[in-house]
Amino acid sequence: MKEIYALSRQYGFKIIEDAAHAIGASYQNELVGNCRYSDITVFSFHPVKIITTGEGGVAMTNSSQLAEKMKLLRSHGITKDLNKIHEKSNDHWYYEQVELGFNYRMTDIQAALGISQLNRLDQYVLRRTEIVEWYDERFKDVAVDPLIKKSSRTSAHHLYIVRVKKGSQLRDKLYRSLIDNGIGANVHYIPVYQQFFFKELFGDKKCSLAEEYYAKTITLPLNHVINDSELEFIVNKVIDIVK
């Protein structure tokens, strides 16, 4: 983000930081979402994320102008702000639609659900970190590589991904075997340019490093409620299959 921010100063573009997976993470010893290196940072509260409101998310900014603009757009472009309305009125009920906005509001019930989990965010991230460190230790002498972690940041560990050293054939076998044993493995993600919509737009493309990564990657279960016996079961199955 620091390098991208430097480019934005040089070339004059704005930055919307996609932190959908990163609530509770830190970068340069500061929490992600502080917008030091972006104009807006967005978090996702989809059900699979670390905390959820059922769906939706939140946009963070340090700009009062952007904050006011987003508040206006989320509620149909309607305002009662006397500084924004054109027809002055003394009636308290009077409002104006000053812009074409949308119905982007989160419900009060969803917000209450999110706030109740936000208070436990540190606890969730701590447990996920413990699990990741345990996974990493167990996979030291196994034919899978956990993702490399950089010292200048701490992850919220939304996902636990390993790369299978022997490539897609073993990755596919590992995935099927884990699913057959009731383990919720997954693959993140299919390269975007391989999706039908983008093929129609741009034709067949090839990004060799993205495809190499995709062919080897598999996601193992990670959440703060998983227990030690379940983790042991998962790891033993992975070790048995890759051996």
VOVEX-359278 format. One record per residue: residue number from 1; residue in one letter; chain; x, y, z of N, C-alpha, C in turn. Coordinates in Angstrom, 2 decimals. Layout:
NUM  A  A  X  Y  Z  X  Y  Z  X  Y  Z
...
***
This chain:
1  M  A  0.83  -1.21  0.00  0.00  0.00  0.00  0.86  1.26  0.00
2  K  A  1.98  1.20  0.70  2.85  2.37  0.76  3.39  2.73  -0.62
3  E  A  3.78  1.71  -1.38  4.31  1.94  -2.72  3.21  2.42  -3.67
4  I  A  2.01  1.84  -3.54  0.89  2.27  -4.37  0.54  3.72  -4.06
5  Y  A  0.56  4.08  -2.78  0.27  5.45  -2.37  1.28  6.43  -2.97
6  A  A  2.55  6.04  -2.98  3.58  6.91  -3.58  3.29  7.15  -5.06
7  L  A  2.83  6.11  -5.75  2.48  6.27  -7.16  1.27  7.19  -7.32
8  S  A  0.32  7.11  -6.39  -0.86  7.97  -6.48  -0.49  9.44  -6.33
9  R  A  0.52  9.73  -5.51  0.99  11.11  -5.38  1.67  11.56  -6.67
10  Q  A  2.37  10.64  -7.31  3.10  10.98  -8.52  2.17  11.20  -9.72
11  Y  A  1.14  10.33  -9.83  0.30  10.34  -11.04  -1.11  10.88  -10.80
12  G  A  -1.46  11.18  -9.56  -2.72  11.86  -9.29  -3.96  11.00  -9.34
13  F  A  -3.86  9.72  -9.00  -5.06  8.88  -8.95  -5.49  8.64  -7.51
14  K  A  -6.75  8.25  -7.35  -7.30  7.95  -6.03  -7.19  6.46  -5.73
15  I  A  -7.20  6.10  -4.46  -7.03  4.70  -4.06  -8.22  4.23  -3.24
16  I  A  -8.88  3.18  -3.71  -9.86  2.45  -2.90  -9.21  1.11  -2.54
17  E  A  -8.97  0.91  -1.27  -8.22  -0.25  -0.77  -9.19  -1.39  -0.47
18  D  A  -9.02  -2.51  -1.15  -9.86  -3.68  -0.92  -9.27  -4.49  0.24
19  A  A  -9.86  -4.32  1.41  -9.41  -5.05  2.60  -10.48  -6.03  3.06
20  A  A  -11.20  -6.61  2.10  -12.34  -7.47  2.42  -11.95  -8.62  3.35
21  H  A  -10.72  -9.12  3.21  -10.26  -10.25  4.03  -9.48  -9.82  5.27
22  A  A  -9.29  -8.53  5.46  -8.20  -8.08  6.33  -8.63  -7.34  7.59
23  I  A  -9.89  -7.43  8.00  -10.26  -6.74  9.23  -9.55  -7.40  10.41
24  G  A  -8.89  -6.58  11.21  -8.10  -7.10  12.33  -6.63  -7.30  11.98
25  A  A  -6.26  -7.13  10.71  -4.87  -7.24  10.29  -4.16  -5.90  10.50
26  S  A  -2.83  -5.92  10.39  -2.06  -4.68  10.52  -1.01  -4.60  9.43
27  Y  A  -0.64  -3.36  9.10  0.36  -3.08  8.07  1.20  -1.91  8.56
28  Q  A  2.52  -2.07  8.52  3.42  -1.03  9.03  3.07  -0.66  10.48
29  N  A  2.73  -1.68  11.27  2.42  -1.53  12.70  1.15  -0.71  12.98
30  E  A  0.29  -0.58  11.99  -0.99  0.11  12.18  -2.11  -0.75  11.62
31  L  A  -3.31  -0.63  12.22  -4.43  -1.45  11.78  -4.82  -1.13  10.35
32  V  A  -5.09  -2.16  9.58  -5.64  -1.97  8.24  -7.00  -1.30  8.37
33  G  A  -7.24  -0.31  7.53  -8.48  0.45  7.60  -8.29  1.87  8.08
34  N  A  -7.05  2.21  8.46  -6.81  3.58  8.94  -6.67  4.59  7.79
35  C  A  -6.63  4.08  6.55  -6.61  4.93  5.34  -5.39  5.85  5.27
36  R  A  -4.31  5.45  5.89  -3.08  6.24  5.76  -2.60  6.26  4.31
37  Y  A  -2.77  5.11  3.62  -2.29  5.00  2.25  -3.43  4.82  1.24
38  S  A  -4.63  5.22  1.60  -5.76  5.10  0.68  -6.79  6.17  0.99
39  D  A  -7.64  6.44  0.01  -8.73  7.40  0.22  -9.92  6.72  0.90
40  I  A  -10.17  5.47  0.52  -11.25  4.68  1.12  -10.73  3.26  1.30
41  T  A  -11.06  2.64  2.43  -10.79  1.22  2.65  -12.12  0.51  2.88
42  V  A  -12.30  -0.63  2.21  -13.55  -1.37  2.37  -13.30  -2.72  3.03
43  F  A  -14.21  -3.08  3.95  -14.23  -4.39  4.58  -15.52  -5.11  4.19
44  S  A  -15.45  -6.42  4.13  -16.62  -7.24  3.82  -17.12  -7.94  5.07
45  F  A  -18.45  -7.97  5.24  -19.08  -8.70  6.35  -19.94  -9.85  5.83
46  H  A  -19.53  -10.41  4.69  -20.17  -11.61  4.14  -20.08  -12.74  5.17
47  P  A  -21.01  -13.72  5.16  -21.02  -14.76  6.19  -19.72  -15.54  6.37
48  V  A  -18.87  -15.64  5.33  -17.64  -16.41  5.50  -16.50  -15.58  6.07
49  K  A  -16.71  -14.28  6.25  -15.62  -13.43  6.74  -15.47  -13.56  8.26
50  I  A  -14.43  -12.93  8.80  -14.08  -13.10  10.21  -15.20  -12.62  11.13
51  I  A  -15.80  -11.48  10.79  -17.05  -11.09  11.45  -18.08  -10.85  10.35
52  T  A  -19.36  -11.03  10.68  -20.39  -10.93  9.65  -21.60  -10.15  10.15
53  T  A  -22.27  -9.52  9.20  -23.58  -8.92  9.47  -24.65  -9.62  8.63
54  G  A  -24.29  -10.81  8.11  -25.18  -11.52  7.22  -24.86  -11.25  5.77
55  E  A  -24.53  -10.02  5.46  -24.10  -9.58  4.13  -23.70  -8.12  4.25
56  G  A  -23.08  -7.59  3.20  -22.72  -6.18  3.21  -21.31  -5.94  3.72
57  G  A  -21.05  -4.70  4.13  -19.72  -4.34  4.58  -19.69  -2.91  5.05
58  V  A  -18.48  -2.33  5.07  -18.32  -0.97  5.55  -17.19  -0.30  4.76
59  A  A  -17.33  1.00  4.56  -16.29  1.79  3.90  -15.72  2.78  4.90
60  M  A  -14.39  2.81  5.01  -13.70  3.69  5.93  -13.03  4.81  5.14
61  T  A  -12.98  6.02  5.72  -12.27  7.13  5.10  -11.89  8.16  6.15
62  N  A  -10.83  8.90  5.88  -10.45  10.03  6.72  -10.93  11.36  6.14
63  S  A  -11.60  11.30  5.00  -12.06  12.50  4.31  -13.51  12.80  4.68
64  S  A  -13.75  13.97  5.25  -15.13  14.36  5.58  -15.98  14.49  4.32
65  Q  A  -15.38  14.93  3.22  -16.11  15.07  1.96  -16.56  13.72  1.44
66  L  A  -15.65  12.75  1.43  -16.01  11.41  0.97  -17.04  10.76  1.90
67  A  A  -16.89  10.99  3.21  -17.84  10.42  4.17  -19.25  10.97  3.91
68  E  A  -19.36  12.27  3.70  -20.67  12.86  3.42  -21.24  12.36  2.11
69  K  A  -20.38  12.21  1.10  -20.82  11.72  -0.20  -21.36  10.29  -0.08
70  M  A  -20.66  9.44  0.66  -21.10  8.04  0.82  -22.40  7.96  1.61
71  K  A  -22.52  8.78  2.65  -23.77  8.80  3.42  -24.95  9.20  2.53
72  L  A  -24.71  10.15  1.64  -25.77  10.61  0.74  -26.15  9.52  -0.26
73  L  A  -25.14  8.88  -0.84  -25.40  7.86  -1.86  -26.08  6.62  -1.28
74  R  A  -25.82  6.31  0.00  -26.39  5.08  0.57  -27.88  5.21  0.85
75  S  A  -28.41  6.43  0.86  -29.82  6.64  1.23  -30.56  7.46  0.18
76  H  A  -30.48  6.97  -1.07  -31.27  7.54  -2.18  -30.88  8.97  -2.55
77  G  A  -29.78  9.49  -2.01  -29.41  10.88  -2.29  -30.28  11.88  -1.55
78  I  A  -30.92  11.41  -0.47  -31.86  12.26  0.29  -31.15  12.89  1.49
79  T  A  -31.47  14.17  1.73  -30.86  14.87  2.86  -31.85  15.85  3.49
80  K  A  -31.63  16.13  4.77  -32.32  17.21  5.48  -31.34  18.32  5.85
81  D  A  -30.09  18.16  5.41  -29.05  19.14  5.74  -29.39  20.48  5.09
82  L  A  -29.57  21.52  5.90  -29.94  22.85  5.40  -28.88  23.43  4.45
83  N  A  -27.64  22.96  4.58  -26.57  23.44  3.70  -26.61  22.81  2.32
84  K  A  -27.42  21.73  2.19  -27.45  21.02  0.92  -28.78  21.18  0.17
85  I  A  -29.87  21.47  0.88  -31.17  21.57  0.22  -31.29  22.91  -0.51
86  H  A  -32.14  22.91  -1.55  -32.29  24.10  -2.39  -33.48  24.97  -1.96
87  E  A  -34.57  24.30  -1.57  -35.76  25.03  -1.12  -35.71  25.11  0.41
88  K  A  -35.47  26.29  0.93  -35.37  26.44  2.36  -36.74  26.28  3.01
89  S  A  -36.80  25.54  4.11  -38.07  25.27  4.79  -37.85  25.24  6.28
90  N  A  -38.85  25.72  7.02  -38.80  25.66  8.48  -39.45  24.39  9.01
91  D  A  -40.01  23.58  8.12  -40.68  22.35  8.54  -39.64  21.26  8.80
92  H  A  -39.72  20.66  9.99  -38.74  19.65  10.38  -38.78  18.44  9.47
93  W  A  -39.92  18.13  8.91  -40.07  16.93  8.10  -39.51  17.10  6.69
94  Y  A  -39.21  18.32  6.29  -38.85  18.58  4.90  -37.49  17.95  4.56
95  Y  A  -37.44  17.31  3.40  -36.20  16.72  2.91  -36.14  16.92  1.40
96  E  A  -34.97  16.73  0.83  -34.80  16.81  -0.61  -33.93  15.67  -1.11
97  Q  A  -34.24  15.21  -2.30  -33.33  14.31  -3.00  -32.46  15.17  -3.89
98  V  A  -31.20  15.27  -3.54  -30.29  16.17  -4.24  -29.37  15.42  -5.20
99  E  A  -29.47  14.10  -5.20  -28.60  13.28  -6.04  -29.26  11.93  -6.25
100  L  A  -28.87  11.22  -7.31  -29.41  9.88  -7.54  -28.61  8.90  -6.70
101  G  A  -29.14  8.59  -5.51  -28.47  7.64  -4.63  -29.08  6.26  -4.73
102  F  A  -28.78  5.42  -3.76  -29.22  4.03  -3.77  -29.70  3.65  -2.37
103  N  A  -30.25  2.46  -2.26  -30.65  1.94  -0.96  -29.55  1.00  -0.47
104  Y  A  -28.47  1.59  -0.02  -27.29  0.82  0.39  -27.16  0.71  1.91
105  R  A  -28.21  1.02  2.62  -28.11  1.00  4.08  -28.11  -0.43  4.63
106  M  A  -27.30  -0.63  5.64  -27.37  -1.85  6.43  -28.53  -1.72  7.41
107  T  A  -29.24  -2.81  7.69  -30.33  -2.73  8.66  -29.77  -2.59  10.08
108  D  A  -30.60  -2.08  10.98  -30.18  -1.93  12.38  -29.87  -3.28  13.02
109  I  A  -30.64  -4.30  12.63  -30.40  -5.65  13.17  -29.04  -6.16  12.72
110  Q  A  -28.71  -5.97  11.43  -27.40  -6.38  10.92  -26.28  -5.62  11.64
111  A  A  -26.48  -4.34  11.85  -25.45  -3.53  12.51  -25.22  -4.01  13.94
112  A  A  -26.30  -4.34  14.64  -26.17  -4.84  16.02  -25.40  -6.16  16.05
113  L  A  -25.68  -7.03  15.06  -24.95  -8.30  14.97  -23.47  -8.05  14.74
114  G  A  -23.15  -7.12  13.84  -21.76  -6.82  13.54  -21.03  -6.22  14.72
115  I  A  -21.67  -5.29  15.42  -21.03  -4.63  16.57  -20.74  -5.65  17.68
116  S  A  -21.67  -6.59  17.88  -21.47  -7.60  18.93  -20.24  -8.45  18.62
117  Q  A  -19.97  -8.70  17.34  -18.78  -9.48  16.96  -17.53  -8.62  16.93
118  L  A  -17.69  -7.36  16.56  -16.55  -6.46  16.51  -15.86  -6.39  17.87
119  N  A  -16.65  -6.48  18.93  -16.10  -6.45  20.28  -15.24  -7.68  20.58
120  R  A  -15.39  -8.74  19.77  -14.60  -9.97  19.97  -13.58  -10.19  18.85
121  L  A  -13.37  -9.17  18.03  -12.50  -9.32  16.86  -11.09  -9.74  17.27
122  D  A  -10.51  -9.10  18.26  -9.14  -9.45  18.68  -9.06  -10.91  19.11
123  Q  A  -10.08  -11.38  19.79  -10.14  -12.77  20.25  -10.19  -13.72  19.04
124  Y  A  -11.00  -13.36  18.04  -11.11  -14.20  16.84  -9.77  -14.28  16.11
125  V  A  -9.13  -13.13  15.92  -7.86  -13.10  15.18  -6.77  -13.85  15.93
126  L  A  -6.75  -13.73  17.26  -5.77  -14.44  18.07  -5.91  -15.95  17.89
127  R  A  -7.14  -16.45  17.95  -7.36  -17.89  17.78  -6.97  -18.35  16.38
128  R  A  -7.31  -17.56  15.36  -6.93  -17.91  14.00  -5.40  -17.94  13.85
129  T  A  -4.72  -17.01  14.48  -3.26  -16.97  14.43  -2.67  -18.20  15.09
130  E  A  -3.22  -18.62  16.21  -2.75  -19.84  16.89  -2.89  -21.06  15.98
131  I  A  -4.02  -21.15  15.28  -4.27  -22.28  14.39  -3.29  -22.27  13.22
132  V  A  -3.07  -21.09  12.63  -2.15  -20.96  11.51  -0.73  -21.37  11.92
133  E  A  -0.29  -20.92  13.08  1.05  -21.27  13.55  1.17  -22.77  13.78
134  W  A  0.09  -23.37  14.28  0.08  -24.82  14.51  0.11  -25.57  13.18
135  Y  A  -0.70  -25.15  12.23  -0.67  -25.73  10.89  0.74  -25.65  10.30
136  D  A  1.32  -24.44  10.34  2.65  -24.23  9.75  3.68  -25.19  10.33
137  E  A  3.63  -25.36  11.63  4.58  -26.25  12.31  4.41  -27.70  11.86
138  R  A  3.16  -28.13  11.74  2.88  -29.52  11.34  3.24  -29.80  9.90
139  F  A  3.24  -28.78  9.06  3.51  -28.99  7.63  4.98  -28.75  7.26
140  K  A  5.85  -28.60  8.25  7.25  -28.29  7.97  7.93  -29.34  7.09
141  D  A  7.64  -30.61  7.34  8.31  -31.70  6.62  7.36  -32.43  5.69
142  V  A  6.34  -31.72  5.20  5.34  -32.30  4.31  5.43  -31.59  2.96
143  A  A  4.98  -32.25  1.90  5.11  -31.70  0.54  4.06  -30.63  0.24
144  V  A  3.84  -29.74  1.20  2.99  -28.57  0.97  3.70  -27.34  1.56
145  D  A  3.50  -26.20  0.92  4.14  -24.96  1.38  3.09  -23.96  1.84
146  P  A  3.08  -23.58  3.12  2.22  -22.48  3.56  2.68  -21.17  2.91
147  L  A  1.79  -20.19  2.86  2.16  -18.90  2.30  3.20  -18.21  3.18
148  I  A  4.09  -17.47  2.54  5.14  -16.75  3.26  4.55  -15.50  3.92
149  K  A  4.95  -15.25  5.15  4.44  -14.09  5.90  5.55  -13.05  6.04
150  K  A  5.23  -11.80  5.77  6.22  -10.72  5.84  6.21  -10.09  7.23
151  S  A  7.38  -9.70  7.69  7.52  -9.20  9.06  6.87  -7.84  9.27
152  S  A  6.64  -7.08  8.20  6.11  -5.72  8.34  4.58  -5.69  8.47
153  R  A  3.97  -6.86  8.55  2.51  -6.89  8.64  2.05  -8.14  9.38
154  T  A  0.85  -8.08  9.95  0.25  -9.25  10.57  -1.08  -9.52  9.89
155  S  A  -1.31  -10.78  9.58  -2.51  -11.17  8.85  -3.67  -11.41  9.82
156  A  A  -4.88  -11.15  9.35  -6.08  -11.54  10.10  -6.43  -12.99  9.86
157  H  A  -5.75  -13.62  8.89  -5.92  -15.05  8.59  -7.37  -15.39  8.26
158  H  A  -7.89  -14.70  7.26  -9.22  -15.05  6.76  -9.21  -16.45  6.15
159  L  A  -8.13  -16.79  5.44  -8.00  -18.11  4.81  -6.66  -18.73  5.20
160  Y  A  -6.62  -20.07  5.21  -5.33  -20.76  5.35  -5.08  -21.53  4.06
161  I  A  -4.09  -21.06  3.31  -3.79  -21.61  1.99  -2.40  -22.25  2.00
162  V  A  -2.31  -23.43  1.39  -1.01  -24.06  1.15  -0.89  -24.37  -0.33
163  R  A  0.35  -24.47  -0.78  0.61  -24.86  -2.16  1.19  -26.27  -2.16
164  V  A  0.61  -27.12  -2.99  1.06  -28.50  -3.10  2.26  -28.54  -4.04
165  K  A  3.38  -29.04  -3.57  4.62  -28.93  -4.32  4.59  -29.69  -5.64
166  K  A  3.82  -30.76  -5.70  3.84  -31.60  -6.90  2.82  -31.19  -7.96
167  G  A  2.11  -30.07  -7.73  1.27  -29.53  -8.78  -0.17  -29.97  -8.76
168  S  A  -0.87  -29.71  -9.88  -2.33  -29.80  -9.93  -2.86  -31.21  -9.76
169  Q  A  -2.13  -32.22  -10.26  -2.65  -33.59  -10.16  -2.79  -34.00  -8.70
170  L  A  -1.76  -33.73  -7.90  -1.83  -34.05  -6.47  -2.80  -33.11  -5.76
171  R  A  -2.84  -31.83  -6.16  -3.77  -30.89  -5.54  -5.21  -31.37  -5.71
172  D  A  -5.56  -31.81  -6.92  -6.91  -32.27  -7.19  -7.23  -33.53  -6.39
173  K  A  -6.27  -34.44  -6.31  -6.46  -35.66  -5.52  -6.65  -35.32  -4.04
174  L  A  -5.83  -34.38  -3.55  -5.93  -33.95  -2.15  -7.30  -33.33  -1.88
175  Y  A  -7.74  -32.46  -2.78  -9.05  -31.82  -2.61  -10.17  -32.87  -2.53
176  R  A  -10.20  -33.77  -3.49  -11.27  -34.78  -3.51  -11.24  -35.66  -2.27
177  S  A  -10.04  -36.04  -1.85  -9.91  -36.91  -0.67  -10.37  -36.21  0.60
178  L  A  -10.03  -34.94  0.75  -10.46  -34.19  1.92  -11.99  -34.05  1.94
179  I  A  -12.57  -33.73  0.81  -14.03  -33.61  0.72  -14.68  -34.94  1.06
180  D  A  -14.13  -36.04  0.54  -14.69  -37.38  0.82  -14.64  -37.71  2.30
181  N  A  -13.69  -37.09  3.02  -13.57  -37.33  4.47  -14.30  -36.27  5.30
182  G  A  -15.16  -35.49  4.65  -15.97  -34.52  5.37  -15.22  -33.26  5.78
183  I  A  -14.10  -32.98  5.12  -13.29  -31.81  5.44  -13.55  -30.73  4.40
184  G  A  -13.94  -29.55  4.82  -14.36  -28.49  3.91  -13.20  -27.75  3.27
185  A  A  -12.46  -28.46  2.41  -11.39  -27.82  1.65  -11.99  -26.98  0.52
186  N  A  -11.17  -26.10  -0.04  -11.64  -25.26  -1.14  -10.42  -24.83  -1.96
187  V  A  -10.66  -24.10  -3.04  -9.58  -23.57  -3.87  -9.84  -22.08  -4.07
188  H  A  -8.85  -21.25  -3.73  -8.95  -19.79  -3.87  -7.72  -19.27  -4.59
189  Y  A  -7.90  -18.71  -5.83  -9.14  -18.58  -6.59  -8.82  -18.93  -8.03
190  I  A  -9.86  -19.20  -8.84  -9.68  -19.35  -10.27  -9.24  -17.99  -10.83
191  P  A  -8.20  -17.95  -11.65  -7.78  -16.65  -12.21  -8.93  -15.94  -12.92
192  V  A  -9.07  -14.65  -12.64  -10.23  -13.89  -13.12  -10.33  -13.92  -14.65
193  Y  A  -9.19  -13.81  -15.32  -9.22  -13.73  -16.79  -9.67  -15.05  -17.43
194  Q  A  -9.75  -16.13  -16.65  -10.25  -17.39  -17.17  -11.78  -17.50  -17.08
195  Q  A  -12.40  -16.55  -16.43  -13.85  -16.56  -16.32  -14.50  -16.22  -17.67
196  F  A  -15.65  -16.83  -17.94  -16.32  -16.69  -19.23  -16.52  -15.23  -19.61
197  F  A  -16.97  -14.41  -18.65  -17.28  -13.00  -18.93  -16.06  -12.28  -19.49
198  F  A  -14.89  -12.50  -18.87  -13.69  -11.79  -19.29  -13.09  -12.39  -20.56
199  K  A  -13.29  -13.70  -20.75  -12.86  -14.30  -22.02  -13.63  -13.69  -23.18
200  E  A  -14.92  -13.44  -22.95  -15.73  -12.82  -23.99  -15.23  -11.41  -24.30
201  L  A  -14.78  -10.70  -23.28  -14.30  -9.33  -23.46  -12.92  -9.27  -24.11
202  F  A  -12.00  -10.11  -23.62  -10.59  -9.94  -23.96  -9.99  -11.11  -24.73
203  G  A  -10.77  -12.20  -24.90  -10.22  -13.37  -25.56  -9.38  -14.20  -24.61
204  D  A  -8.78  -15.27  -25.13  -7.94  -16.13  -24.31  -6.63  -15.44  -23.96
205  K  A  -6.32  -15.41  -22.68  -5.08  -14.82  -22.21  -4.31  -15.86  -21.40
206  K  A  -3.05  -15.59  -21.17  -2.25  -16.52  -20.37  -1.35  -15.72  -19.44
207  C  A  -1.47  -15.99  -18.15  -0.58  -15.41  -17.14  0.05  -16.59  -16.42
208  S  A  1.25  -16.95  -16.80  1.83  -18.23  -16.39  2.01  -18.35  -14.88
209  L  A  2.39  -17.26  -14.20  2.60  -17.34  -12.75  1.27  -17.52  -12.01
210  A  A  0.23  -16.81  -12.48  -1.09  -16.97  -11.87  -1.59  -18.40  -12.03
211  E  A  -1.35  -18.97  -13.21  -1.82  -20.34  -13.47  -1.02  -21.37  -12.69
212  E  A  0.27  -21.11  -12.54  1.10  -22.02  -11.73  0.64  -22.01  -10.27
213  Y  A  0.36  -20.81  -9.76  -0.13  -20.71  -8.38  -1.47  -21.42  -8.24
214  Y  A  -2.38  -21.14  -9.14  -3.73  -21.73  -9.10  -3.67  -23.25  -9.13
215  A  A  -2.77  -23.81  -9.91  -2.69  -25.26  -10.07  -2.26  -25.96  -8.79
216  K  A  -1.57  -25.24  -7.91  -1.00  -25.86  -6.72  -1.75  -25.53  -5.43
217  T  A  -2.64  -24.54  -5.45  -3.16  -24.00  -4.19  -4.39  -24.75  -3.71
218  I  A  -4.49  -24.89  -2.39  -5.67  -25.46  -1.76  -5.86  -24.77  -0.41
219  T  A  -7.12  -24.54  -0.04  -7.47  -23.86  1.20  -7.99  -24.87  2.21
220  L  A  -7.41  -24.85  3.40  -7.83  -25.76  4.47  -8.72  -25.02  5.47
221  P  A  -9.55  -25.76  6.21  -10.47  -25.10  7.15  -9.75  -24.24  8.18
222  L  A  -10.31  -23.06  8.42  -9.77  -22.14  9.43  -10.90  -21.27  9.95
223  N  A  -11.22  -21.44  11.22  -12.15  -20.52  11.89  -11.91  -20.63  13.39
224  H  A  -12.42  -19.65  14.11  -12.07  -19.56  15.54  -12.77  -20.59  16.41
225  V  A  -13.75  -21.33  15.86  -14.47  -22.32  16.68  -13.99  -23.74  16.44
226  I  A  -13.09  -23.95  15.48  -12.60  -25.29  15.21  -11.76  -25.77  16.40
227  N  A  -11.91  -27.03  16.77  -11.21  -27.51  17.97  -9.96  -28.31  17.61
228  D  A  -9.15  -28.63  18.63  -7.85  -29.24  18.38  -7.97  -30.63  17.77
229  S  A  -8.96  -31.41  18.17  -9.11  -32.76  17.61  -9.50  -32.68  16.13
230  E  A  -10.31  -31.70  15.77  -10.66  -31.52  14.36  -9.42  -31.12  13.54
231  L  A  -8.60  -30.23  14.10  -7.38  -29.82  13.42  -6.44  -31.01  13.22
232  E  A  -6.31  -31.84  14.24  -5.45  -33.01  14.15  -5.94  -33.95  13.05
233  F  A  -7.25  -34.13  12.97  -7.86  -34.98  11.93  -7.53  -34.44  10.54
234  I  A  -7.66  -33.12  10.36  -7.40  -32.49  9.06  -5.94  -32.68  8.66
235  V  A  -5.03  -32.36  9.57  -3.61  -32.43  9.26  -3.18  -33.86  8.94
236  N  A  -3.65  -34.83  9.71  -3.28  -36.22  9.46  -3.76  -36.69  8.10
237  K  A  -4.95  -36.24  7.69  -5.46  -36.62  6.37  -4.60  -36.00  5.27
238  V  A  -4.23  -34.74  5.43  -3.38  -34.09  4.43  -2.03  -34.83  4.32
239  I  A  -1.43  -35.13  5.47  -0.12  -35.82  5.48  -0.23  -37.19  4.81
240  D  A  -1.28  -37.94  5.13  -1.47  -39.27  4.53  -1.59  -39.20  3.02
241  I  A  -2.34  -38.21  2.54  -2.61  -38.13  1.10  -1.38  -37.68  0.32
242  V  A  -0.67  -36.66  0.81  0.49  -36.16  0.04  1.66  -37.13  0.11
243  K  A  1.70  -37.99  1.12  2.76  -39.00  1.19  2.49  -40.15  0.22
***
